[in-house]
Amino acid sequence: MFRLLLVFLLLTTTQFAQAADPAQNTDTQSQYYVSDEIGVIMRSGPTNRYRVTGRLVAGTPIEVLASDTANDSSQVRAANGDEGWIQTEYITNQPTVRALHAELQVEHEALQQQLSQAKQQVADQENVIALNDQLQQQVSELQNESDKLRQQNELLKDRFHSDVFYAGAFVLLVGMLISWILSRFSMKRRQRSGWR
């Protein structure tokens, strides 16, 4: 906004200055513009006696082909190829406010697009950060679950070893009991039969 205001003030102060005379500049590559009027009439010759061939809007880029200093007219060609004569006072070698506004509008749209892309990149980065946080939380939860399963596995191993030990002790005890019962039974049979 400040830049646009500065350009407007600069053009306003130079608007009263005498425009460069295209007749003195033979370089046809120089860029000229129709000055900040509503528009100018283009004729087929250098005076008002010639027929009107068209109209040029203010700010239109033109090329100066020839000048008639006696009638203060210049032959010009617009960017679309239209040719004709206009009053030299309506020609300026400075970009008009309208032309500058068009340039600033293009620059503004480019900046808006860059801003939109930057916002999209920031949003993408925020999504990546959020996804990363979510994945880290899932990894933490999986790590906790893994630790719990490891502890349960250790408890099951200890219980298995304990169960094997008790089962072995029980089998040994039962074996000893059966052996003792059998030995007692065997002794009684021998005593009954009288055989020693």
Phi and psi in degrees as GROMACS dihedral restraints (atoms count N, CA, C in turn):
[ dihedral_restraints ]
;  ai    aj    ak    al  type     phi  dphi    fc
    3     4     5     6     1   -63.1    20    10
    4     5     6     7     1   -39.0    20    10
    6     7     8     9     1   -64.7    20    10
    7     8     9    10     1   -41.9    20    10
    9    10    11    12     1   -64.2    20    10
   10    11    12    13     1   -41.5    20    10
   12    13    14    15     1   -63.3    20    10
   13    14    15    16     1   -41.3    20    10
   15    16    17    18     1   -63.2    20    10
   16    17    18    19     1   -43.4    20    10
   18    19    20    21     1   -64.0    20    10
   19    20    21    22     1   -41.8    20    10
   21    22    23    24     1   -62.3    20    10
   22    23    24    25     1   -44.6    20    10
   24    25    26    27     1   -64.7    20    10
   25    26    27    28     1   -39.7    20    10
   27    28    29    30     1   -62.6    20    10
   28    29    30    31     1   -44.0    20    10
   30    31    32    33     1   -70.0    20    10
   31    32    33    34     1   -34.4    20    10
   33    34    35    36     1   -65.6    20    10
   34    35    36    37     1   -40.3    20    10
   36    37    38    39     1   -72.4    20    10
   37    38    39    40     1   -29.3    20    10
   39    40    41    42     1   -91.6    20    10
   40    41    42    43     1    -5.5    20    10
   42    43    44    45     1   -65.2    20    10
   43    44    45    46     1   -30.7    20    10
   45    46    47    48     1   -84.8    20    10
   46    47    48    49     1   -10.3    20    10
   48    49    50    51     1   -73.6    20    10
   49    50    51    52     1   154.5    20    10
   51    52    53    54     1   -69.4    20    10
   52    53    54    55     1   128.6    20    10
   54    55    56    57     1   -68.0    20    10
   55    56    57    58     1   151.2    20    10
   57    58    59    60     1   -63.6    20    10
   58    59    60    61     1   136.3    20    10
   60    61    62    63     1   -79.5    20    10
   61    62    63    64     1   114.6    20    10
   63    64    65    66     1   -64.9    20    10
   64    65    66    67     1   -19.8    20    10
   66    67    68    69     1   -67.7    20    10
   67    68    69    70     1   -28.0    20    10
   69    70    71    72     1   -81.8    20    10
   70    71    72    73     1   -12.8    20    10
   72    73    74    75     1  -112.0    20    10
   73    74    75    76     1   112.3    20    10
   75    76    77    78     1   -91.0    20    10
   76    77    78    79     1    -3.6    20    10
   78    79    80    81     1   -77.0    20    10
   79    80    81    82     1   107.1    20    10
   81    82    83    84     1   -76.5    20    10
   82    83    84    85     1    -6.3    20    10
   84    85    86    87     1   -82.3    20    10
   85    86    87    88     1   -13.0    20    10
   87    88    89    90     1   -65.3    20    10
   88    89    90    91     1   145.0    20    10
   90    91    92    93     1   -94.8    20    10
   91    92    93    94     1   128.6    20    10
   93    94    95    96     1  -121.9    20    10
   94    95    96    97     1   162.4    20    10
   96    97    98    99     1  -136.0    20    10
   97    98    99   100     1   153.6    20    10
   99   100   101   102     1   -75.2    20    10
  100   101   102   103     1   131.1    20    10
  102   103   104   105     1   -67.1    20    10
  103   104   105   106     1   172.5    20    10
  105   106   107   108     1   -75.4    20    10
  106   107   108   109     1    61.5    20    10
  108   109   110   111     1  -107.3    20    10
  109   110   111   112     1   176.4    20    10
  111   112   113   114     1   -62.1    20    10
  112   113   114   115     1   -35.4    20    10
  114   115   116   117     1   164.4    20    10
  115   116   117   118     1   165.6    20    10
  117   118   119   120     1  -126.5    20    10
  118   119   120   121     1   150.6    20    10
  120   121   122   123     1   -85.1    20    10
  121   122   123   124     1   137.4    20    10
  123   124   125   126     1  -108.3    20    10
  124   125   126   127     1   130.6    20    10
  126   127   128   129     1  -116.6    20    10
  127   128   129   130     1   167.8    20    10
  129   130   131   132     1   -80.9    20    10
  130   131   132   133     1    -9.0    20    10
  132   133   134   135     1  -145.2    20    10
  133   134   135   136     1   179.4    20    10
  135   136   137   138     1   -80.0    20    10
  136   137   138   139     1    -4.4    20    10
  138   139   140   141     1  -123.2    20    10
  139   140   141   142     1   173.8    20    10
  141   142   143   144     1   -71.7    20    10
  142   143   144   145     1    -8.4    20    10
  144   145   146   147     1   -75.0    20    10
  145   146   147   148     1   -21.2    20    10
  147   148   149   150     1   -80.0    20    10
  148   149   150   151     1   155.3    20    10
  150   151   152   153     1   -72.5    20    10
  151   152   153   154     1   154.0    20    10
  153   154   155   156     1   -77.7    20    10
  154   155   156   157     1   128.3    20    10
  156   157   158   159     1  -108.4    20    10
  157   158   159   160     1   -11.7    20    10
  159   160   161   162     1   170.7    20    10
  160   161   162   163     1  -171.1    20    10
  162   163   164   165     1  -141.1    20    10
  163   164   165   166     1   138.6    20    10
  165   166   167   168     1  -111.1    20    10
  166   167   168   169     1   130.6    20    10
  168   169   170   171     1   -78.2    20    10
  169   170   171   172     1   148.1    20    10
  171   172   173   174     1   -56.2    20    10
  172   173   174   175     1   136.9    20    10
  174   175   176   177     1    90.6    20    10
  175   176   177   178     1    -1.3    20    10
  177   178   179   180     1   -70.0    20    10
  178   179   180   181     1   126.5    20    10
  180   181   182   183     1   -68.2    20    10
  181   182   183   184     1   134.5    20    10
  183   184   185   186     1  -135.4    20    10
  184   185   186   187     1   162.2    20    10
  186   187   188   189     1  -116.8    20    10
  187   188   189   190     1   128.1    20    10
  189   190   191   192     1   -85.5    20    10
  190   191   192   193     1   120.6    20    10
  192   193   194   195     1   -95.8    20    10
  193   194   195   196     1   -39.2    20    10
  195   196   197   198     1  -157.5    20    10
  196   197   198   199     1   163.1    20    10
  198   199   200   201     1  -133.2    20    10
  199   200   201   202     1   145.6    20    10
  201   202   203   204     1  -121.1    20    10
  202   203   204   205     1    97.3    20    10
  204   205   206   207     1   -69.1    20    10
  205   206   207   208     1   -27.4    20    10
  207   208   209   210     1   -65.5    20    10
  208   209   210   211     1   -37.6    20    10
  210   211   212   213     1  -103.5    20    10
  211   212   213   214     1     4.9    20    10
  213   214   215   216     1    52.0    20    10
  214   215   216   217     1    47.5    20    10
  216   217   218   219     1  -127.6    20    10
  217   218   219   220     1   158.3    20    10
  219   220   221   222     1  -137.5    20    10
  220   221   222   223     1   140.4    20    10
  222   223   224   225     1   -86.6    20    10
  223   224   225   226     1   129.2    20    10
  225   226   227   228     1  -130.8    20    10
  226   227   228   229     1   159.8    20    10
  228   229   230   231     1  -128.8    20    10
  229   230   231   232     1   127.0    20    10
  231   232   233   234     1   -82.0    20    10
  232   233   234   235     1   169.0    20    10
  234   235   236   237     1   -63.4    20    10
  235   236   237   238     1   -27.3    20    10
  237   238   239   240     1   -83.0    20    10
  238   239   240   241     1     0.5    20    10
  240   241   242   243     1    99.2    20    10
  241   242   243   244     1    -9.6    20    10
  243   244   245   246     1   -65.9    20    10
  244   245   246   247     1   136.0    20    10
  246   247   248   249     1  -122.1    20    10
  247   248   249   250     1   152.1    20    10
  249   250   251   252     1   174.4    20    10
  250   251   252   253     1  -176.6    20    10
  252   253   254   255     1  -110.0    20    10
  253   254   255   256     1   138.2    20    10
  255   256   257   258     1  -134.9    20    10
  256   257   258   259     1   165.1    20    10
  258   259   260   261     1   -67.0    20    10
  259   260   261   262     1   134.6    20    10
  261   262   263   264     1   -62.4    20    10
  262   263   264   265     1   -28.2    20    10
  264   265   266   267     1   -64.3    20    10
  265   266   267   268     1   -18.7    20    10
  267   268   269   270     1   -91.9    20    10
  268   269   270   271     1     9.3    20    10
  270   271   272   273     1  -107.7    20    10
  271   272   273   274     1   134.4    20    10
  273   274   275   276     1  -136.1    20    10
  274   275   276   277     1   150.3    20    10
  276   277   278   279     1   -97.0    20    10
  277   278   279   280     1     6.9    20    10
  279   280   281   282     1  -103.2    20    10
  280   281   282   283     1   138.6    20    10
  282   283   284   285     1   -60.1    20    10
  283   284   285   286     1   136.2    20    10
  285   286   287   288     1   -77.6    20    10
  286   287   288   289     1   169.0    20    10
  288   289   290   291     1   -59.1    20    10
  289   290   291   292     1   -39.6    20    10
  291   292   293   294     1   -65.1    20    10
  292   293   294   295     1   -42.6    20    10
  294   295   296   297     1   -65.2    20    10
  295   296   297   298     1   -43.4    20    10
  297   298   299   300     1   -64.2    20    10
  298   299   300   301     1   -37.9    20    10
  300   301   302   303     1   -62.6    20    10
  301   302   303   304     1   -41.0    20    10
  303   304   305   306     1   -63.0    20    10
  304   305   306   307     1   -43.2    20    10
  306   307   308   309     1   -62.9    20    10
  307   308   309   310     1   -44.3    20    10
  309   310   311   312     1   -65.3    20    10
  310   311   312   313     1   -33.8    20    10
  312   313   314   315     1   -64.9    20    10
  313   314   315   316     1   -43.4    20    10
  315   316   317   318     1   -62.6    20    10
  316   317   318   319     1   -44.2    20    10
  318   319   320   321     1   -63.1    20    10
  319   320   321   322     1   -39.7    20    10
  321   322   323   324     1   -62.1    20    10
  322   323   324   325     1   -44.2    20    10
  324   325   326   327     1   -64.4    20    10
  325   326   327   328     1   -38.9    20    10
  327   328   329   330     1   -64.0    20    10
  328   329   330   331     1   -41.7    20    10
  330   331   332   333     1   -66.2    20    10
  331   332   333   334     1   -37.5    20    10
  333   334   335   336     1   -62.5    20    10
  334   335   336   337     1   -40.0    20    10
  336   337   338   339     1   -66.6    20    10
  337   338   339   340     1   -41.9    20    10
  339   340   341   342     1   -62.8    20    10
  340   341   342   343     1   -40.6    20    10
  342   343   344   345     1   -63.2    20    10
  343   344   345   346     1   -42.0    20    10
  345   346   347   348     1   -62.4    20    10
  346   347   348   349     1   -42.4    20    10
  348   349   350   351     1   -64.9    20    10
  349   350   351   352     1   -40.4    20    10
  351   352   353   354     1   -63.8    20    10
  352   353   354   355     1   -41.9    20    10
  354   355   356   357     1   -62.1    20    10
  355   356   357   358     1   -40.2    20    10
  357   358   359   360     1   -64.7    20    10
  358   359   360   361     1   -40.7    20    10
  360   361   362   363     1   -64.2    20    10
  361   362   363   364     1   -41.6    20    10
  363   364   365   366     1   -63.2    20    10
  364   365   366   367     1   -42.8    20    10
  366   367   368   369     1   -63.0    20    10
  367   368   369   370     1   -41.3    20    10
  369   370   371   372     1   -62.7    20    10
  370   371   372   373     1   -42.4    20    10
  372   373   374   375     1   -64.8    20    10
  373   374   375   376     1   -39.9    20    10
  375   376   377   378     1   -64.5    20    10
  376   377   378   379     1   -38.4    20    10
  378   379   380   381     1   -64.3    20    10
  379   380   381   382     1   -40.2    20    10
  381   382   383   384     1   -64.7    20    10
  382   383   384   385     1   -42.2    20    10
  384   385   386   387     1   -63.7    20    10
  385   386   387   388     1   -43.7    20    10
  387   388   389   390     1   -63.5    20    10
  388   389   390   391     1   -41.9    20    10
  390   391   392   393     1   -64.4    20    10
  391   392   393   394     1   -40.3    20    10
  393   394   395   396     1   -62.1    20    10
  394   395   396   397     1   -44.0    20    10
  396   397   398   399     1   -62.0    20    10
  397   398   399   400     1   -42.2    20    10
  399   400   401   402     1   -63.1    20    10
  400   401   402   403     1   -43.6    20    10
  402   403   404   405     1   -65.7    20    10
  403   404   405   406     1   -38.3    20    10
  405   406   407   408     1   -64.2    20    10
  406   407   408   409     1   -38.6    20    10
  408   409   410   411     1   -64.7    20    10
  409   410   411   412     1   -41.6    20    10
  411   412   413   414     1   -64.0    20    10
  412   413   414   415     1   -40.6    20    10
  414   415   416   417     1   -62.0    20    10
  415   416   417   418     1   -42.0    20    10
  417   418   419   420     1   -62.6    20    10
  418   419   420   421     1   -43.8    20    10
  420   421   422   423     1   -63.7    20    10
  421   422   423   424     1   -42.1    20    10
  423   424   425   426     1   -64.8    20    10
  424   425   426   427     1   -36.3    20    10
  426   427   428   429     1   -64.9    20    10
  427   428   429   430     1   -42.6    20    10
  429   430   431   432     1   -63.2    20    10
  430   431   432   433     1   -42.5    20    10
  432   433   434   435     1   -63.1    20    10
  433   434   435   436     1   -40.7    20    10
  435   436   437   438     1   -63.1    20    10
  436   437   438   439     1   -41.2    20    10
  438   439   440   441     1   -63.3    20    10
  439   440   441   442     1   -41.7    20    10
  441   442   443   444     1   -62.4    20    10
  442   443   444   445     1   -45.1    20    10
  444   445   446   447     1   -63.2    20    10
  445   446   447   448     1   -37.2    20    10
  447   448   449   450     1   -64.5    20    10
  448   449   450   451     1   -43.2    20    10
  450   451   452   453     1   -64.3    20    10
  451   452   453   454     1   -42.7    20    10
  453   454   455   456     1   -62.0    20    10
  454   455   456   457     1   -39.1    20    10
  456   457   458   459     1   -63.1    20    10
  457   458   459   460     1   -42.7    20    10
  459   460   461   462     1   -62.3    20    10
  460   461   462   463     1   -42.3    20    10
  462   463   464   465     1   -63.5    20    10
  463   464   465   466     1   -41.7    20    10
  465   466   467   468     1   -64.3    20    10
  466   467   468   469     1   -37.9    20    10
  468   469   470   471     1   -63.6    20    10
  469   470   471   472     1   -46.3    20    10
  471   472   473   474     1   -62.3    20    10
  472   473   474   475     1   -42.0    20    10
  474   475   476   477     1   -65.7    20    10
  475   476   477   478     1   -38.8    20    10
  477   478   479   480     1   -62.5    20    10
  478   479   480   481     1   -47.0    20    10
  480   481   482   483     1   -62.0    20    10
  481   482   483   484     1   -39.5    20    10
  483   484   485   486     1   -65.8    20    10
  484   485   486   487     1   -43.4    20    10
  486   487   488   489     1   -63.7    20    10
  487   488   489   490     1   -40.8    20    10
  489   490   491   492     1   -62.9    20    10
  490   491   492   493     1   -42.7    20    10
  492   493   494   495     1   -62.1    20    10
  493   494   495   496     1   -48.1    20    10
  495   496   497   498     1   -65.6    20    10
  496   497   498   499     1   -38.0    20    10
  498   499   500   501     1   -63.9    20    10
  499   500   501   502     1   -41.8    20    10
  501   502   503   504     1   -63.1    20    10
  502   503   504   505     1   -43.4    20    10
  504   505   506   507     1   -64.5    20    10
  505   506   507   508     1   -40.1    20    10
  507   508   509   510     1   -64.3    20    10
  508   509   510   511     1   -44.5    20    10
  510   511   512   513     1   -61.1    20    10
  511   512   513   514     1   -42.4    20    10
  513   514   515   516     1   -62.7    20    10
  514   515   516   517     1   -44.4    20    10
  516   517   518   519     1   -63.8    20    10
  517   518   519   520     1   -44.3    20    10
  519   520   521   522     1   -62.9    20    10
  520   521   522   523     1   -41.3    20    10
  522   523   524   525     1   -61.4    20    10
  523   524   525   526     1   -42.6    20    10
  525   526   527   528     1   -66.1    20    10
  526   527   528   529     1   -39.5    20    10
  528   529   530   531     1   -64.6    20    10
  529   530   531   532     1   -45.4    20    10
  531   532   533   534     1   -62.5    20    10
  532   533   534   535     1   -41.5    20    10
  534   535   536   537     1   -62.4    20    10
  535   536   537   538     1   -41.2    20    10
  537   538   539   540     1   -67.1    20    10
  538   539   540   541     1   -43.0    20    10
  540   541   542   543     1   -62.7    20    10
  541   542   543   544     1   -43.8    20    10
  543   544   545   546     1   -64.0    20    10
  544   545   546   547     1   -39.3    20    10
  546   547   548   549     1   -66.9    20    10
  547   548   549   550     1   -39.2    20    10
  549   550   551   552     1   -65.9    20    10
  550   551   552   553     1   -42.6    20    10
  552   553   554   555     1   -63.4    20    10
  553   554   555   556     1   -42.1    20    10
  555   556   557   558     1   -62.9    20    10
  556   557   558   559     1   -38.7    20    10
  558   559   560   561     1   -66.2    20    10
  559   560   561   562     1   -40.3    20    10
  561   562   563   564     1   -66.5    20    10
  562   563   564   565     1   -39.3    20    10
  564   565   566   567     1   -64.7    20    10
  565   566   567   568     1   -38.4    20    10
  567   568   569   570     1   -68.3    20    10
  568   569   570   571     1   -36.8    20    10
  570   571   572   573     1   -67.4    20    10
  571   572   573   574     1   -37.8    20    10
  573   574   575   576     1   -68.7    20    10
  574   575   576   577     1   -40.0    20    10
  576   577   578   579     1   -77.6    20    10
  577   578   579   580     1    -9.7    20    10
  579   580   581   582     1    75.7    20    10
  580   581   582   583     1    10.2    20    10
  582   583   584   585     1  -101.8    20    10
  583   584   585   586     1   129.9    20    10
